[in-house]
Amino acid sequence: MRKYLYDAAATRGLPRTPAVALIERQPFVLDAAFRPVEPLNAWLASLPSRGCHSPGTWSGGA
């Protein structure tokens, strides 16, 4: 598994479909075949609503 951080600037010019529900600097994890690791990514996406507002905390959790 590898951790990546979402960078909206890197996606400029790409099609907007499917929509990406990531916020700036939000980490996400892909497996060796570059498929999303859904349970872990769902937990990472929930961190801001659980009171973890720092992108550094999100990255550390990943």
N, CA, C and O atoms as a DFTB+ gen file, in Angstrom:
248 C
 N C O
     1  1       0.844      -1.173       0.000
     2  2       0.000       0.000       0.000
     3  2       0.887       1.233       0.000
     4  3       1.985       1.236       0.557
     5  1       0.381       2.278      -0.639
     6  2       1.099       3.545      -0.677
     7  2       0.142       4.671      -0.338
     8  3      -1.033       4.646      -0.702
     9  1       0.674       5.659       0.369
    10  2      -0.108       6.840       0.743
    11  2       0.178       7.949      -0.263
    12  3       1.321       8.161      -0.669
    13  1      -0.890       8.657      -0.660
    14  2      -0.783       9.805      -1.550
    15  2      -1.553      10.958      -0.915
    16  3      -2.452      10.735      -0.104
    17  1      -1.206      12.184      -1.280
    18  2      -1.937      13.362      -0.818
    19  2      -2.587      14.015      -2.017
    20  3      -1.943      14.215      -3.047
    21  1      -3.867      14.351      -1.889
    22  2      -4.602      14.975      -2.986
    23  2      -4.119      16.402      -3.199
    24  3      -3.993      17.175      -2.249
    25  1      -3.852      16.739      -4.450
    26  2      -3.431      18.083      -4.843
    27  2      -4.328      18.529      -5.987
    28  3      -4.176      18.060      -7.115
    29  1      -5.266      19.437      -5.705
    30  2      -6.236      19.876      -6.713
    31  2      -5.545      20.502      -7.918
    32  3      -6.027      20.357      -9.042
    33  1      -4.436      21.189      -7.712
    34  2      -3.721      21.816      -8.826
    35  2      -3.221      20.774      -9.821
    36  3      -3.123      21.061     -11.014
    37  1      -2.911      19.596      -9.360
    38  2      -2.404      18.544     -10.243
    39  2      -3.500      17.947     -11.113
    40  3      -3.203      17.243     -12.077
    41  1      -4.754      18.213     -10.793
    42  2      -5.859      17.635     -11.563
    43  2      -6.471      18.617     -12.553
    44  3      -7.421      18.270     -13.255
    45  1      -5.951      19.823     -12.622
    46  2      -6.496      20.790     -13.586
    47  2      -6.357      20.245     -14.993
    48  3      -5.321      19.686     -15.354
    49  1      -7.394      20.409     -15.778
    50  2      -7.378      19.944     -17.151
    51  2      -7.845      18.509     -17.321
    52  3      -8.038      18.056     -18.449
    53  1      -8.031      17.787     -16.225
    54  2      -8.549      16.425     -16.315
    55  2     -10.072      16.462     -16.302
    56  3     -10.654      17.403     -15.762
    57  1     -10.727      15.468     -16.879
    58  2     -12.196      15.426     -16.835
    59  2     -12.691      15.404     -15.386
    60  3     -12.051      14.815     -14.516
    61  1     -13.810      16.036     -15.140
    62  2     -14.372      16.110     -13.786
    63  2     -15.230      14.902     -13.432
    64  3     -15.799      14.849     -12.341
    65  1     -15.331      13.940     -14.327
    66  2     -16.097      12.733     -14.042
    67  2     -15.169      11.541     -14.085
    68  3     -14.376      11.459     -15.023
    69  1     -15.200      10.646     -13.184
    70  2     -16.051      10.710     -12.001
    71  2     -15.558      11.778     -11.027
    72  3     -14.368      12.086     -10.964
    73  1     -16.488      12.321     -10.286
    74  2     -16.146      13.373      -9.323
    75  2     -15.232      12.822      -8.238
    76  3     -15.360      11.670      -7.823
    77  1     -14.318      13.655      -7.791
    78  2     -13.404      13.274      -6.714
    79  2     -13.875      13.964      -5.448
    80  3     -14.006      15.188      -5.414
    81  1     -14.127      13.191      -4.417
    82  2     -14.639      13.734      -3.162
    83  2     -13.521      13.917      -2.152
    84  3     -13.697      13.621      -0.970
    85  1     -12.371      14.403      -2.605
    86  2     -11.244      14.637      -1.713
    87  2     -11.052      16.130      -1.540
    88  3     -11.357      16.917      -2.437
    89  1     -10.546      16.510      -0.386
    90  2     -10.222      17.908      -0.151
    91  2      -8.706      18.074      -0.226
    92  3      -7.962      17.097      -0.133
    93  1      -8.265      19.290      -0.391
    94  2      -6.845      19.589      -0.544
    95  2      -6.021      18.962       0.589
    96  3      -6.352      19.108       1.765
    97  1      -4.950      18.267       0.215
    98  2      -3.992      17.618       1.119
    99  2      -4.567      16.423       1.871
   100  3      -3.939      15.919       2.802
   101  1      -5.758      15.960       1.476
   102  2      -6.322      14.772       2.118
   103  2      -5.559      13.541       1.638
   104  3      -5.409      13.343       0.433
   105  1      -5.076      12.711       2.562
   106  2      -4.383      11.499       2.141
   107  2      -5.370      10.435       1.672
   108  3      -6.518      10.393       2.116
   109  1      -4.910       9.591       0.781
   110  2      -5.672       8.424       0.374
   111  2      -4.669       7.311       0.108
   112  3      -3.495       7.567      -0.156
   113  1      -5.143       6.081       0.181
   114  2      -4.265       4.923       0.090
   115  2      -4.705       4.047      -1.080
   116  3      -5.892       3.777      -1.266
   117  1      -3.717       3.610      -1.865
   118  2      -3.944       2.682      -2.966
   119  2      -3.140       1.416      -2.706
   120  3      -2.060       1.458      -2.116
   121  1      -3.686       0.286      -3.156
   122  2      -2.944      -0.969      -2.988
   123  2      -1.921      -1.118      -4.110
   124  3      -1.753      -0.201      -4.914
   125  1      -1.244      -2.247      -4.176
   126  2      -0.178      -2.466      -5.149
   127  2      -0.688      -2.412      -6.592
   128  3       0.084      -2.135      -7.510
   129  1      -1.980      -2.676      -6.796
   130  2      -2.578      -2.623      -8.135
   131  2      -3.229      -1.259      -8.393
   132  3      -3.983      -1.101      -9.353
   133  1      -2.938      -0.282      -7.539
   134  2      -3.469       1.083      -7.633
   135  2      -4.990       1.140      -7.493
   136  3      -5.640       1.994      -8.096
   137  1      -5.545       0.244      -6.710
   138  2      -6.970       0.284      -6.372
   139  2      -7.107       0.945      -5.006
   140  3      -6.257       0.742      -4.139
   141  1      -8.167       1.736      -4.797
   142  2      -8.362       2.371      -3.488
   143  2      -8.599       1.324      -2.393
   144  3      -9.269       0.314      -2.611
   145  1      -8.043       1.587      -1.233
   146  2      -8.284       0.756      -0.046
   147  2      -9.453       1.423       0.680
   148  3      -9.256       2.269       1.552
   149  1     -10.674       1.025       0.303
   150  2     -11.887       1.731       0.710
   151  2     -12.073       1.894       2.217
   152  3     -12.352       3.011       2.654
   153  1     -11.935       0.846       3.044
   154  2     -12.168       1.066       4.478
   155  2     -11.217       2.109       5.076
   156  3     -11.630       2.948       5.875
   157  1      -9.964       2.047       4.687
   158  2      -8.992       3.010       5.205
   159  2      -9.266       4.403       4.661
   160  3      -9.183       5.383       5.402
   161  1      -9.587       4.505       3.388
   162  2      -9.877       5.812       2.797
   163  2     -11.134       6.435       3.391
   164  3     -11.189       7.651       3.576
   165  1     -12.145       5.620       3.691
   166  2     -13.352       6.143       4.327
   167  2     -13.024       6.702       5.709
   168  3     -13.530       7.757       6.089
   169  1     -12.189       6.005       6.451
   170  2     -11.791       6.486       7.775
   171  2     -11.002       7.789       7.660
   172  3     -11.239       8.727       8.421
   173  1     -10.063       7.852       6.707
   174  2      -9.285       9.078       6.510
   175  2     -10.200      10.250       6.133
   176  3     -10.009      11.368       6.613
   177  1     -11.185       9.994       5.280
   178  2     -12.109      11.052       4.866
   179  2     -12.977      11.530       6.027
   180  3     -13.454      12.664       6.013
   181  1     -13.189      10.677       7.035
   182  2     -14.036      11.053       8.166
   183  2     -13.300      11.881       9.217
   184  3     -13.943      12.459      10.094
   185  1     -11.989      11.953       9.155
   186  2     -11.224      12.641      10.199
   187  2     -11.624      14.104      10.402
   188  3     -11.762      14.516      11.553
   189  1     -11.819      14.917       9.351
   190  2     -12.220      16.308       9.599
   191  2     -13.535      16.428      10.377
   192  3     -13.672      17.316      11.218
   193  1     -14.496      15.548      10.105
   194  2     -15.769      15.615      10.824
   195  2     -15.655      15.073      12.251
   196  3     -16.569      15.255      13.056
   197  1     -14.550      14.416      12.567
   198  2     -14.312      13.892      13.922
   199  2     -13.448      14.834      14.751
   200  3     -13.014      14.484      15.849
   201  1     -13.199      16.039      14.219
   202  2     -12.452      17.034      14.974
   203  2     -10.977      17.108      14.638
   204  3     -10.251      17.900      15.238
   205  1     -10.520      16.312      13.705
   206  2      -9.114      16.365      13.278
   207  2      -9.025      17.297      12.080
   208  3      -9.243      16.871      10.946
   209  1      -8.710      18.551      12.319
   210  2      -8.744      19.551      11.254
   211  2      -7.390      19.795      10.597
   212  3      -7.317      20.513       9.600
   213  1      -6.335      19.224      11.122
   214  2      -4.997      19.463      10.596
   215  2      -4.610      18.428       9.543
   216  3      -4.638      17.230       9.824
   217  1      -4.247      18.869       8.330
   218  2      -3.785      17.912       7.322
   219  2      -2.578      17.083       7.803
   220  3      -2.387      15.953       7.354
   221  1      -1.785      17.631       8.693
   222  2      -0.671      16.871       9.244
   223  2      -1.151      15.668      10.040
   224  3      -0.541      14.600       9.985
   225  1      -2.242      15.837      10.778
   226  2      -2.833      14.742      11.530
   227  2      -3.379      13.685      10.592
   228  3      -3.228      12.490      10.845
   229  1      -4.020      14.118       9.500
   230  2      -4.568      13.164       8.534
   231  2      -3.443      12.326       7.932
   232  3      -3.563      11.107       7.814
   233  1      -2.363      12.980       7.556
   234  2      -1.242      12.281       6.938
   235  2      -0.591      11.330       7.934
   236  3      -0.210      10.217       7.574
   237  1      -0.465      11.762       9.175
   238  2       0.093      10.897      10.203
   239  2      -0.753       9.668      10.443
   240  3      -0.227       8.583      10.689
   241  1      -2.070       9.834      10.371
   242  2      -2.970       8.698      10.539
   243  2      -2.875       7.705       9.395
   244  3      -3.055       6.499       9.570
   245  1      -2.588       8.244       8.222
   246  2      -2.492       7.368       7.052
   247  2      -1.230       6.553       7.135
   248  3      -0.955       5.747       6.245
